[in-house]
Amino acid sequence: MSKDMSYAGVMSRKPEIMKKAAGLDFSKFESGSIAFDYETMMKESGFTIEKIQKIQSEHGVGNTPVIELRNLTSLARKCALNGKGARIFIKDEAANASGSFKARRASTAVYQAYKLGYKGVVSATSGNYGAAVASQAAMYGLKCIVVQECYDSRGVGQPEIIEKARKCEALGAEVIQLTVGPELFYTFLRVLEETGYFNASLYTPFAVAGIESLGYEISVQFREKYGKDPDVVMCTNAGGGNLTGTARGLKKAGADSKVVAASVDLSGLHMASDTQFNKKSFTTGHTGFGMPYTMWPDRSDVPRSAARPLRYMDRYLTVHQGEVFYITETLASLEGLEKGPAGNTALTAAFSLSQEMDQDQMIVVQETEYTGAGKHIQPQLTFARENGIEVKFGDPKYEIPGKNIILPSHPSLIKAQDADLDHMRRSLIKNALKNYDVKLNGADIKFLAEETKTNTEYVNKVIASL
């Protein structure tokens, strides 16, 4: 009897498809309630820091340099009060094999697929992760399929996404390009079922564990060169794996650095809207992913996501599109470094935050990414204009996503805004109660306190208010 390949039919088989493709039985970590054993799930991946470093060192990943941005720091100090302006550094993850930090999570995910005997890997992503998986798969001799949400219904694709598709293909992957909407996940499931390949998801413990080496390296490098950990580690935040893995690595190194998230403010735009798909100039590292995944991480393509950023986040800053374009150009013209937009989102927030901190303090942006034809400022701004977006100079605080892009007329106008972490914590608790209609027990309360980086008293107060 043939299988039902309709949308409803395939989606109904999601649990069995995912279980077969993940190489991990998520059910054994479940308690039957809200709580699940997160730390045991992470340990089940089998990746110690030492093992991760060995795998990555043999596959063109890791040991990337830390670079001090002296000229950008000098500019920040000119905009700051006397005595303010922390030193700004970047961890140059563009030095990895595929040109971004995502090589770290791909290295461990693809290793796992190889170890378990899968013939190939599948990844659903429009970002750098597809290239990272393709790169690592090529090294292991595995097949690779990347499913991309690439076009709107007119067949128009964003320059940056098209750029990434070319890179995936250049690294030997088959790329399936789709229009925006529900067909992405449906197609992803079909490919997994039909091929029997490994789900190289961004959100498995295998993938997130691979990022732990990044945080660990930052601590080791700063201690060796500067005698202490950086005061702040700034992480661009989308699905949450970047921040989660980095923070866990810092913790394993015993670092006391503050972990700060940064996202481009795209409030008002719907990420799955056909008409709004090309109204944004950033395909990752924005609030359209960062906010919902922070408030409910288990919306991912695995039953329980290993990316749980609210557990580790000390602060969440948002910046505007125009500000990131400005800092991208400034980095190139003042420091001689061309980098892609994802890492420059965190760099923009770091430039603003630096002006609040003392000059003897240090802030490191924990990733950079490669740049290329579709990622440069000019094609992005040209594409924005072609889609009816007004581009002008002025004060970025008046920028309206989907309507205009305002490049700051002076660097002093770059001002990162604090997102309301308390609101996000309350929302996560509310979402947990909604998604798991159960009678709460002590383990659930403890779990929600860990999820929100608070305490049981806070959780009980929120529940009472709801």
C-alpha positions in Angstrom: 0.0 0.0 0.0 1.5 3.3 -1.1 2.0 6.1 1.5 -0.2 9.2 1.6 2.1 11.9 0.2 -0.4 14.7 0.6 0.5 17.6 2.9 -1.7 16.2 5.7 -0.4 12.7 5.2 3.3 13.6 5.4 2.7 16.0 8.4 0.9 13.2 10.2 4.0 11.1 10.0 6.3 13.8 11.3 7.2 12.1 14.6 8.2 8.8 13.0 10.1 10.5 10.2 12.0 12.7 12.6 12.8 9.9 15.0 14.3 7.8 12.2 16.3 10.8 10.8 17.6 12.2 14.0 19.6 9.3 15.3 18.3 10.1 18.8 15.2 9.0 20.7 14.0 12.3 22.3 11.2 10.5 24.2 13.6 9.1 26.8 14.3 12.6 28.1 10.6 13.3 28.6 8.9 13.4 32.0 5.3 13.3 30.7 4.9 16.9 31.7 6.5 20.3 30.9 9.9 19.4 32.2 12.4 17.3 30.3 16.0 16.4 31.1 17.9 18.9 29.0 21.4 18.3 30.5 21.1 14.5 30.0 20.0 15.1 26.4 23.1 17.3 25.8 25.3 14.6 27.4 23.7 11.9 25.2 25.3 13.6 22.2 28.5 12.2 23.5 30.6 15.3 22.7 33.1 16.5 25.3 35.0 19.7 24.6 38.1 17.6 23.9 36.3 15.4 21.4 34.7 18.4 19.6 38.0 20.1 19.3 39.6 17.0 17.8 36.8 16.5 15.3 36.9 20.2 14.3 40.7 20.5 14.0 40.7 17.6 11.5 38.0 19.2 9.3 39.0 22.8 8.9 37.1 24.2 11.9 38.0 26.1 15.0 41.1 27.9 16.4 40.0 31.0 14.7 41.7 34.3 15.6 40.6 37.1 17.9 41.1 40.5 16.4 41.0 43.8 18.3 39.1 46.6 16.4 41.2 49.5 17.6 39.9 52.0 15.1 36.2 51.1 15.7 36.9 51.4 19.4 38.4 54.8 18.9 35.2 55.9 17.0 33.0 54.6 19.8 35.0 56.6 22.3 34.5 59.8 20.3 30.8 59.2 20.7 30.9 58.3 24.4 31.4 60.2 27.6 34.9 60.6 29.0 36.3 57.4 30.4 33.7 55.3 28.4 34.2 53.1 25.4 35.1 49.5 26.0 37.6 47.8 23.7 35.9 45.9 20.9 37.1 42.6 19.5 35.8 40.1 17.0 36.2 36.3 16.9 36.9 35.8 13.2 34.7 32.8 12.4 34.9 33.6 8.7 38.2 31.7 8.9 36.3 28.4 9.2 36.1 26.0 6.2 32.7 27.2 5.0 33.2 30.8 6.2 31.0 31.1 9.3 30.6 29.8 12.8 28.0 27.3 11.5 30.9 25.1 10.5 31.2 24.2 14.2 27.7 22.9 14.5 27.8 21.2 11.1 31.1 19.5 12.0 29.5 17.6 14.9 26.2 17.0 13.2 27.8 15.5 10.0 30.3 13.5 12.1 27.3 12.0 13.9 25.6 11.1 10.6 28.9 9.5 9.4 29.4 7.6 12.7 25.8 6.2 12.6 26.2 5.0 9.0 23.8 7.4 7.2 24.6 7.8 3.5 23.7 11.5 3.4 22.5 14.5 5.3 19.6 16.9 4.8 19.4 20.5 6.0 16.5 23.0 5.8 18.0 26.4 5.8 18.3 29.6 3.8 21.5 30.6 5.7 25.1 29.8 6.1 24.3 26.5 7.7 23.6 24.9 4.4 27.0 25.7 3.1 28.5 24.5 6.4 26.7 21.1 6.1 27.7 20.8 2.5 31.3 21.5 3.3 31.5 19.0 6.1 29.5 16.4 4.1 32.1 16.7 1.2 34.9 16.0 3.7 33.2 12.9 5.0 32.1 11.6 1.5 28.4 11.9 2.3 25.6 13.1 0.0 24.0 16.5 1.0 20.7 18.0 0.2 19.8 21.6 1.2 16.2 22.7 1.2 15.9 26.4 0.9 13.1 28.9 1.2 14.3 31.1 -1.6 11.6 33.0 -3.6 8.3 34.8 -3.3 5.4 33.8 -5.5 6.7 36.0 -8.3 9.9 33.9 -8.4 12.0 36.8 -7.0 14.7 35.8 -4.6 16.8 37.8 -2.2 20.5 38.4 -3.3 21.8 37.0 0.0 19.8 33.8 -0.2 20.8 33.3 -3.9 24.4 33.8 -2.9 24.1 31.1 -0.3 22.5 28.7 -2.7 25.4 29.1 -5.1 27.9 28.4 -2.3 26.0 25.2 -1.3 26.1 24.0 -4.9 29.7 24.9 -5.2 30.4 22.6 -2.2 28.6 19.7 -3.9 25.2 19.9 -2.4 21.9 19.4 -4.2 19.8 22.5 -3.5 16.0 22.4 -3.6 14.7 25.9 -3.8 11.2 26.8 -2.7 8.8 29.7 -2.4 8.0 31.1 1.1 5.3 29.3 3.0 4.4 25.9 4.5 5.9 23.8 1.7 9.4 24.2 3.2 8.8 21.8 6.1 6.6 19.5 4.1 9.3 19.2 1.4 11.9 18.7 4.1 10.0 15.8 5.7 9.4 14.2 2.3 13.1 14.4 1.4 14.1 12.8 4.8 11.5 10.0 4.3 12.4 9.3 0.7 16.2 9.3 1.1 16.6 7.9 4.6 19.3 10.6 5.2 20.2 12.1 8.5 18.5 15.2 9.7 21.4 17.7 10.2 19.1 20.0 12.1 20.3 23.2 13.6 18.6 22.3 16.8 19.8 18.8 17.8 22.2 18.4 20.7 24.8 17.2 18.1 24.7 20.6 16.3 24.5 22.8 19.4 27.3 21.0 21.1 29.6 21.8 18.2 29.3 25.5 19.1 30.5 25.0 22.7 34.1 25.0 21.4 33.6 28.6 20.3 32.8 29.9 23.8 35.5 27.7 25.2 38.1 29.1 22.8 37.1 32.7 23.5 37.8 32.2 27.2 41.1 30.4 26.6 42.4 33.0 24.1 41.5 36.0 26.2 43.1 34.5 29.3 46.2 33.7 27.4 46.5 37.2 25.8 44.8 39.5 28.2 44.9 37.7 31.5 41.1 37.6 31.9 37.8 36.7 30.3 36.0 39.4 28.2 33.5 41.4 30.2 30.8 40.9 27.5 30.3 38.3 24.8 27.9 39.6 22.1 26.0 37.0 20.1 23.8 37.5 17.1 20.5 35.8 17.9 18.0 34.0 15.6 17.1 30.4 16.4 19.2 30.6 19.6 21.8 27.9 18.9 24.6 30.4 18.5 24.1 32.0 21.9 23.3 28.7 23.6 26.4 26.9 22.4 28.7 29.8 23.0 27.4 30.3 26.5 27.7 26.7 27.4 31.3 26.7 26.2 32.1 29.8 28.3 30.5 28.0 31.3 32.6 24.9 30.7 35.7 27.2 30.7 34.6 28.7 34.0 34.2 32.2 32.4 32.2 34.9 34.1 31.5 36.9 31.0 28.0 38.5 30.5 26.2 37.0 27.4 24.3 39.6 25.4 22.0 38.8 22.4 21.6 41.0 19.4 19.0 41.0 16.6 18.0 43.3 13.8 14.6 44.8 14.6 12.1 43.6 12.0 9.0 44.1 14.1 5.9 44.4 12.0 7.1 42.0 9.3 5.8 38.5 9.1 8.6 36.0 8.1 6.3 33.6 6.4 4.4 36.2 4.4 4.7 36.1 0.6 4.2 39.8 0.2 6.7 40.7 3.0 9.3 38.1 2.2 11.4 40.6 0.2 10.6 43.6 2.3 13.4 42.8 4.7 17.1 43.2 4.0 18.3 40.6 6.6 17.6 36.9 6.2 18.9 35.9 9.7 19.8 37.4 13.0 16.6 39.3 13.2 13.7 39.5 15.6 11.4 37.6 13.3 13.3 34.4 14.4 15.0 35.7 17.5 12.0 36.7 19.5 9.7 33.7 18.9 12.4 31.1 19.3 13.5 32.8 22.6 10.0 32.7 23.9 9.3 29.1 22.7 12.4 27.2 21.5 10.5 23.9 20.8 8.9 25.4 17.6 12.0 23.9 15.8 12.1 20.7 13.6 13.0 18.4 16.5 10.8 17.5 19.5 13.0 19.3 22.0 15.4 21.9 20.8 18.9 22.0 22.2 18.9 25.8 21.5 17.4 27.4 24.6 18.8 31.0 24.7 16.8 32.4 27.5 18.6 30.0 29.9 21.9 31.9 29.2 20.9 35.4 28.1 21.9 38.4 30.4 20.6 41.0 28.0 18.9 41.3 24.6 19.7 44.3 22.3 18.0 45.2 19.0 19.5 47.3 16.2 18.1 48.7 13.0 18.9 47.6 9.4 20.4 51.0 8.5 22.7 50.8 11.5 24.0 47.4 10.5 24.7 48.6 7.0 26.6 51.6 8.4 28.8 49.4 10.7 29.4 47.0 7.9 30.9 49.8 5.8 32.7 51.3 8.8 34.4 47.9 9.5 35.6 47.8 6.0 36.8 51.4 5.7 38.3 51.7 9.2 39.6 48.2 9.9 40.1 46.8 6.4 37.8 43.9 7.1 34.9 42.9 4.8 32.5 40.7 6.7 28.9 39.6 6.1 25.8 40.9 7.8 25.1 38.3 10.5 28.1 39.0 12.6 27.9 42.7 11.9 24.5 42.7 13.6 26.2 41.9 16.9 29.0 44.3 16.1 26.5 47.1 15.7 25.1 46.3 19.1 28.7 46.1 20.5 29.5 49.5 19.1 26.6 51.0 21.0 27.1 49.0 24.2 30.8 49.8 24.3 29.8 53.5 24.9 28.1 52.4 28.2 31.2 50.5 29.4 34.5 51.7 30.9 37.6 51.9 28.7 39.4 49.1 30.5 36.6 46.7 29.8 36.5 44.3 26.8 33.6 43.2 24.6 33.9 40.5 22.0 31.6 39.8 19.1 31.8 36.0 18.9 31.4 35.5 15.2 32.0 36.9 11.8 30.9 35.4 8.5 32.2 35.4 4.9 30.9 38.0 2.5 30.2 37.7 -1.2 28.3 39.3 -4.1 24.8 38.9 -2.7 25.8 39.9 0.8 27.3 43.3 0.0 25.7 46.6 1.0 25.0 47.8 -2.6 23.1 44.8 -3.9 21.1 44.7 -0.7 20.2 48.4 -0.8 19.4 48.2 -4.6 17.2 45.2 -4.0 15.4 47.1 -1.2 14.7 50.1 -3.5 13.4 47.7 -6.2 10.9 46.4 -3.6 9.6 49.9 -2.7 11.8 50.5 0.4 12.9 54.1 0.8 16.7 54.4 1.6 17.9 57.6 3.2 20.2 59.1 5.8 18.8 60.3 9.1 18.1 59.0 12.6 17.7 55.2 12.6 15.2 55.3 15.5 12.6 56.4 13.0 13.2 53.4 10.7 10.0 51.3 10.0 10.8 47.7 8.7 9.2 47.1 5.3 8.9 50.9 4.7 12.3 52.4 4.9 16.0 51.9 5.8 17.6 54.8 7.6 21.4 55.0 7.5 22.7 57.0 10.5 23.8 60.5 9.4 26.3 60.3 12.3 27.8 57.3 14.2 26.5 58.8 17.5 23.0 58.0 16.3 23.6 54.2 16.5 21.7 53.3 19.7 20.9 49.7 20.5 17.6 49.2 22.3 16.9 46.8 25.2 14.3 44.2 24.5 12.1 43.4 27.5 13.5 40.2 28.9 10.9 40.0 31.6 8.2 40.0 29.0 10.0 37.2 27.2 10.3 35.1 30.4 6.6 35.5 31.1 5.8 34.6 27.5 7.9 31.4 27.7 6.1 30.3 30.9 2.7 31.2 29.3 3.6 29.2 26.1 4.7 26.2 28.2 1.4 26.1 30.1 -0.5 26.4 26.8 1.5 23.7 24.9 1.4 21.2 27.8 -2.0 21.2 29.4 -1.0 19.3 32.6 -1.1 19.7 36.3 2.2 21.4 37.3 4.5 19.7 39.7 7.7 20.7 41.5 9.9 19.5 38.6 8.0 21.6 36.2 8.4 24.8 38.3 12.2 24.1 38.7 12.5 23.5 34.9 10.7 26.8 34.1 13.0 28.6 36.5 16.0 27.1 34.6 14.4 27.9 31.2 14.0 31.6 32.2 17.2 32.0 34.2 15.2 33.0 37.3 14.0 31.1 40.4 11.0 29.2 41.5 9.5 32.2 43.3 9.5 34.2 40.0 7.9 31.3 38.1 5.2 30.9 40.8 4.4 34.6 40.7 4.1 34.6 36.9 1.8 31.5 37.0 -0.4 33.2 39.6 -0.7 36.3 37.5 -1.7 34.3 34.5 
